[in-house]
């Protein structure tokens, strides 16, 4: 399982506060399997330290009207001690009280983070302009990625503070703004999420009004209402979102999504694609969909539409309260590896934009675009864990969200309708045998034996399903004392229509040295062409003068999971995008296809509701005539 990286910057006031809400949230995130890189500022801690030694904190008045801490070599020595005697003990105590295994140090120690010294400062002193050359401040240059990665794998939380090491003088430290340090580390470490935790409810338009949180900040937005220290935080956030790959938010101390400001880079995309851009920019690798579902829960507010997150973690929207439910089931998780989302006037690229956030966002737009009749309900669900074998979201939907018809959000291409998917038989194969010299004439290595086993199983499967597809998805070979061990996962894609007890028919006995476990056995499914749902789509295609092509895919989707018990419910899959791009690093969508697929989808949904109304009317007339 991939462990997403959170880079969380907290200020010294938060660290030294008696409110430990942020530590509790960090503990919760850590226990979910996330990696945590914490960056702490130190302004208040430095003040406290200087008070204890009865020394005045010195600042420089810069030409541009702002102030900067004056960091002579002597002052830097005190600043370093302030972090070690005030900030680091407080951080360690707060984190360890939550039971977290913690590593804390100044970022410059052991060359963990290296910087470049800044140029001489233009200052105003005694009313006159001058130059100060001895202030040891700097900017980020590089970090020891391997060491940080190693620390993150051994500790629940890795925490660093300024100062950083001077790249030109390894025994010298440089002061650095902690917000910018956090932004650079998030970029360098390919963080999934960057959070700036403050004492306010995110970024406030009016500092006197705690409810004036600015929900969305775009790269080119004027932010002249920002004051004080928050200016540097906004600059760091904008720098990260411009250069990095993670999503960025300023949050209150509880890290609640309800009190947060999010930063976005939409490129040249039209506003009508804003939701798609945002959904793609928030990483949501399987098992780690929470940031996205929480965002949708708090930020998608449509009149007449209720939203909630169900016990499985699925985001659920409902419009209408009638007895006839049309379910639009997408999924919000993606396969791993995140890269920077790019969008222009015509296309958007990013992980999951094809599989299948583009489809899901189109579903959400239907909540605005479609009028739901009084006796009907439109339910839109973004399921979790579709990309992994657990399929926890779909299984919960199957058992708790009844529906009369289902549209699965998977890429079919705008002019195609997917009627079915192959099933999936996933086998875990383990070979464990005594070691022999590789030059022995009678030796069959575990690798050679696996090849023979795969060939034998394919031969047996061919008798059951001539059209199956076999793929080895994982092999791990190692030595264990005097034994050779090989573990592999072999997938068989099973054609729709193959008898459900195909696993029983397949003889999995090979030899005493070989263990074969069934990790998943999901049958294929093929929907009929003459059902009301397919007819609704056909009518919509015809109205747009589109010739529809019907597809049967060799992959699987949440359609298979629902169909294990929803045997009489029409289920099809539809959505924009080329499914050949699924799970590749070339995923992109054209906005024109998204637009066209929305039109076709809206027409199909309205046609389905109309057909339900007509059935209701006929039934009513029949009851009256009786």
N, C-alpha and C positions, 0 to 999 in steps of 0.2 A: 504494500500500500504506500502511495506517495504521501509524504508528510509536508503539507504546505508550510511555508515560512512566513511568519508574522514579524515585521519590524515595528516595534511600538516605542514611540518617544514619549517620555513623561517628564514634566518639569519638576524642578526642585521643590516647589510648594506642594505638589502632589506627593512627592516622596516623603517629605517631612510632615505631612498632614496625618492626623489621627484617623482620617477616613481611608480605609484600606480596600475600598470597592474595586480599584484597579487591580490590586493584587489578587483579589478573589476571581475577577474575570480572567486574568492571566492564568490562574490555576485551572479554571474551567477549560480554557483553550488548550492548555498543555495536556490535560487529561484526555482530551479528544484526539491526541496524537499529533498536534501541530508543533512545529519548532518555533521557539520564541527568542528573538534577538531584541533585547531591551536597550534603549539608549536614554540615559538620564542627563538632564541639565543640572546646573549647580549654583545658580545665582543666589538663592536664599541660603544655601549651605555655606557659600563663600562669605556672605554677610555675617552669618552666625560665627564662623571661624574667626573672622577679623575682629568681631566684638570680644571674643575670648582672649585674644592677644592684644586688645586695645589698640588696634591699628586701623587707620582710615582706608576704605576702599577708594582707589583713585580711578578717575575716568578722564578721557580726553574729549574736548568739544571739537567735533570735526567741522570742516568747511561747509559740508552739506546740511548742517544744522542738527545732525544726530550725535549721539555719544557712543564711545567705545571704551571697553575696559582697558586700562593702561597696564600692559604686561611686560614690565622690565624683567630682567633675569631674577632680581630679588623678589618681585611680586609673583612671578611664575612659581617660585619655590613655595610661597605661601598658598597660591591657588592649588598647587598639587597636593599640599598637606590638607587643604580644606576638603578636597574630594576624598582623601584617604581617611581623614579623621571624622568627617561629618556625613558625607553623602554615601560612601560605600558601606559603612556599617549600617546606616539606616535602610539602604536597599537590601542588603543581605538579610537583615532582621525581618523586614516586611515580607520578603519572598519565602524565607525559611519558615516563618510562622504559618504559612499556607502549606507547609510540607513539601516545598519544591526544592529539588536538588539544583543548587545555584552556583554559577561562576561569575564573579564580579571583579573588574579591574579597570584602571584607566586605559583608554584605547591605545595610548602611545607605548605602553609597556610591552616588551618583547617585540616591538615593531609590528604590533597587531594592525595598527592603522598609521599610515605615514602621510605627512602633509607637506605643503610648500609654504614657506614663509611669505607673508604678504608684503607689498611694497611700502616704502615710507608713507606715513600718514600726513595729510594736510590738515593742520589744526588751527584753532583760534585760541591764543593764550594771552591773557591780559589785554584783550581787544585787538591783538595783532596776529596776522597770519604767520604761520611757522611750519616747520617740517619736523616730525618725530620719527627717528630711525630705529629706536631700540625697543619698540613694542613687539613682543613675541606672539604675534597672532598669525593664523595661516588658513589655508584652504585644503580640502581633501585632495590627496593624490592617488593613494592605492591602499589596499588592505591584504592581509594574508588570508586569502579565501579558503585554502586547505585547512589552515589552523582553525579558522572560525567554523568551518563545516565539521571538523573533528570535534570541537567543543560542543557544537549543537547536537551532535549524535550521542554525547556522553552526559549532558546536563539537560534538565527540564527547561532552564532559562539561562541564557548567556547575556550578561549585562555589561555594557561598557559606558564610560563617561569620558568627556574631555579631561585632560588635554591629549593631543596626539603627538607622535614623534616627528621631529624636524628631519625631513629627508636629507638635508644637507649637513646636519650635525646630529648624529644618532644619539648623543647624550643630552640633547636639548629638547624640551617640550614646546609645543605651540598650542595656544588657546584656539578653540574652534567653536563656532555656534553649534549647539547640540542638535538643533532642528536640521541644519544642513548636513551634519554628520549622519543623522538617521536617514535622510533622503539618499545620500551617496551610498550608504551601506545597503539600502533596499535595492538600489539599481545594480550595484556590484554583485550582490548575492542572489539576484533574480527572485526577490521576494514576491509572494503572491499578494500580500496585503501590507500596506503601510498606514499606520494609525498615529496621529498626533493627539495625545490625550491632554486636555486642558481643564481648568477649573470652571469653564463656562459651558453652556449647551452648544458646543460647536462654535462656528463663526457667527457672531451676532452683528446684525446691521446696525442696531442701536445698543451700545454697551450698557445702557441703563435699563434695557428691556430684555430679561432673560428668555423671553419667548420669541425673540426676533431672529431665530436661527435661519441662516441662509442655507437652503437645502442643496442647491446645485451651484457650483462655480465652474464656468467654462474658461478655457485658456485665455480667451481674448476679452473676458468680462472686465469692465472697470471695477476696481476694488478700492476706490478712494475713501470708502467708509471705514476701512480697516485702520486701527490705531495701535500704537505702542508695540509691544513685543509680538503681537499677533501678525504684524507685517512680515517679520522674518519667517514665521510659521507658514504663512500663505506663499511666500517666495519659495520656501523649501518644498511645499506641496506641489506648486506649479512646476518646479524644476523636475521633480520626480515623475510627475504624470507626463511631462514632455519627453523625458529621456528613457523612462523605465518601462517595466512590463506589468507592474502591479496596480491594483486599485488603491486610491488614496482618500482618506477621510480625516477630518478634524472632529474629535468626539469629546463629550464630557467625561468626567472621571469614572462613570459607570460603564462607559463604552457602549451606551445604548444607541441603537440605530435611530430611535425616535428623536434623539438630540444630537444630530450629526450633520456635518457639511461635507459633501462629496465633490471631488474635483474630476473634471472630464475633459478629454481631448477628442472632439468630434470631427477633426479635419474639416473638409468642405462638405460634409454630409448635410442634407436637408433636415430640418427639424422633425419631419415626419418619421425619421429613422433614429430619433434620439433614444427611444427605449431599446431598440436593437443594439445600438452602440453601447449603451450602459450595461445591458445584460451580458454582452460578449466581454466587456472590459472587466467584469467581476469574475475572477477565476472560480471554478466550481468543479474541480476534479472529483470523481466519485468518492463518496464518503465525506466530502468536504463542501457540501452544497449550502451550508448554513448561512454564509455571508450573503449569498444571492437571494435565498428565500426570505431572509430577514429584510433585506432591502426591498424586495417586492411587496412584502407584507406592509411595510411602513410607507412606501412611496407610491404604490398603485392604488389610488383612491378614485373610484368611478361611481357616480350617483347610481343607486339601485343595484350595486354589486357588492356582495359581502366577500370578505377574504379571510383566510385563516391558514395556519400551518397544522396539518393533522399529525397524529402521534408518530407516523413514519418519517415525518420531516418534509412531506410533499406540500407545496404551496397550492391552495385550493381557492378558486374564485367561483361564485355562483350568482347567476342572474335569473330571476323568476323563481316561482315556488310551485309550479304545476307538477302534475303526476308524470308527465312524459319528459324524460331527461335525455338530452343529447350530450355526450361526454366528449370533450376535446382533450385527449391525453398526450401531452408532450413530456419531454424530460429535460431537466436543468443541469444534469451532470455531463462531464466531458471526460475523454481519455486524457492521460497526463501530457505534460510539456506545454508550457504557456509561453507565448511570444507576444510582442507588442501588437495591439490592435491598430490597424490602419484603415482609414476610410477617406474617400474623396467624393466627388459628385456622383459617381456611377457605381462604385463597389465598396464592399467592406471585407476585410480579411482578419482572421483571428481564430484561435482555438474554439471550436464548437459552433462557429457561425453556420456551418452546414449541418452538422450532426450534434444537436438539432435545435440550437437556440433560435435560428431564423424561423423555423416552424412554430416553436412555442410562442415567440413574440407575435407572430401572425394570429395565433389563437387568442392572445390577450387583446389584440385590436378588435377581434370579433365581439368582445364584451361591450365595446362602444358602438360598433357599426351595425349590429343586428338587433332588431326589435324582437323580444321574446313574447310569444302569445301567452294569454292568461293561464292556459292549462299546461304550459310547458316550462322547462327549465334548461338553461345552458350552463354547463359546468366545465370549467377549464382547470386542468390540473397540470402542474409541473412536477413530475415524479423524480425521485432520487434513485441513485444506484442502478440506472438502466444499463450502464456500460460495464457493469461487473455481474458476476454470476448470482450474487445474492438477490438482485432485483427486488429489494425490500419495498421500494415505492409502489411498484406494480402489484406485488402480492397484497399490499394493504388496500390498494384501490379495488382489486378483485374481490376482496372479502368485506369491504366496508362502504364502497361507493357504487351503488347499483345504477345501471343506465339501460336505456332502450336501444341505443346505438352508439357506436364509438368511432371517432376519427383519431387515429394515432398520428402524432406529429413527427414524421420522419421524411427525409428528402426523397421525393419521387421525381422531381422535375415538374415544372408548372403544368405541363400538358399530360401528365401520366397519373394513373391511380394504381396504388399497390394493393392487390387483393390478397396476397399471401406471402408467408415466409417459410423457409425451411425450419425444421426443429434443430435442437442442439443436444448432442450426446457428448458430454465432456468426461474423459477418462483420465484418472491419475494412475500412471504406470510406474511401478517401482521394481527395480532389479537389484538383487543383493546376492553376491556370490563370492566364493573364496578367490584370493588373488592367484594368478599364474603369470609366469614370464610371458611377455608379449611375443617372444620368439618360439614358444612351444607350439608344436604342430597341431595339437588338439585344442589349443586355446581359442575360445570364442569370447571376445571382449564384451563388456556390457553394452558398449556402443553398437557393435555388430549385432548383438542379440536384440537390441531395441529395433534395429532396422528390420530384422526378421519378424519380430512380433507385430510391428506395424503392418508389414506386408500380409501376414496371416490374418490379422483382424480386418484389414481392408477386403481381403478375399471373402471372409465370412459375411461382412456387411453387404458385399455386392449381391449376395443371395437374397438379402432382405430388401435392399434399396439400391438398384442399379445406378440411380442418379445421385447418390450421396457425394459429398465433398469431404475429403479428409485433410486435416492440417495439424502438424505438430507445432504447438504454440510455446512450449518451454522444455528445455533439457538442462539438467544439472547433474554433472558427474563428479564424484569425489571418492576418496579412500577413507575407510573407517577401520582402524587397526589392520587386521589381515583380510578385510573385505573390500571388494569393489562395489560401489553403489551408483546407480543411475536412477534419477527421478525425472519423469517427463509427463507432459499433459498433451493428450491427443484429442482433437475435436473432430467429431463427425457431424456434418450438416445433413439432417434427415429430411427427405422430401415430404411435403404435405401429402396426406393420404396413406402413408405407411402406418400399419397397425400400431396402436398405442403401446402394445406390449412388446415392441421390438427389442427392448433391452433383454427381456426374458429369452427371446429367440436367439439373441447373440451370445454364443458360448464365450465366456470370458476366462475360462480356465486355460492356462498355457503350460506352466510348470511350477514346481514348488519354489523355485527361485524368484518367481515373478508374482507380484501382487497387483491386481487391477481393481481400482475403486471407481464407482460411478459418482462423479462429482456433480453432475447435473444431467437430467434427462427430460428435456422439454420437447413435446411433439410439434410437428409442423402444423400450419393452419392455412386454409384457403377459403376465403369468403365467396359465396355465390354471387354471380353477376346480376341476378334478377331480384335482389332485395331492394327495399325502399331507399336505403342509403346510397347504393350505387346508382339507382335511378335518379336520385336527387343530384348527384354529381354529373351524371350524363346530361341531364337537362341544363345544368349550369354551363357545361362545356359547349353544348349546342348553341346556347344563347350568346356565347362569345365567339362562335364560329371556330371552335377549337376541336380538332379531331383527337379523341382520347385514346391513349394506349394503356392496356392493362399489364401490370407487372407482377411477377412472382420472384421474390428475391431469395438468394441463398443464405443471407444472414438471418438473424433473429431480431425481434423487437419486443416491446411490451405487449404487442398483439398476441404473441405466443403464450405469454403468462396469463392474460385474461381468458384466452380461449381454452385453457385447461379446464375451466368450469363454466364459462359463459358460452355454452355450445349453441344457444339459439339467438345470440345477440349479433346483429350485423357489425362487423369490424373491418375497417379499411385504413390505409395509411396514405396521407397526402401532405405535401409540403414542398417549398421551393428548394432548389439546390441539386447539384450533381453528387449522387451518393458515391461515385468513384473517388471523391475527395475525402470521404469519411476517414477519420483517424490518420490522415496525412498532414504534413505541415504546409500544405498548399490550400487549405480551406479558404474559399471566398464565395461571396454571394453578389450577384448584380441586383441593384435596387429595382431595375425594371422587372426582373423575374419575381421579386418579392411583391411588387405592386400588382402584377398580373395574377399571381397565385392568391392574393388577398381577394381580388374581385371574384375569382372562380370559387374560392372557399365560401365567401359570403353568400353567393348565389346558391351553393349547395345546401348550406345551413338553412336558408330561408325556404328552399324547396322542401327540405325534410320537415320543417315545422308546418308548412302548408299541407303536406301529405297527412300529417298527424291530425290537423284540423279537419280535413275532409273525412278521414276515418271516423272521427268523433261525431261529425254531423250526420254521416250515414247511420251510425249506431243510434244516434238520438232519434232520427226519423223512423228507424225501425221500431224503436221502443214505443214511440207515439202511435204508430200505425197499429201496433198490437193492442 
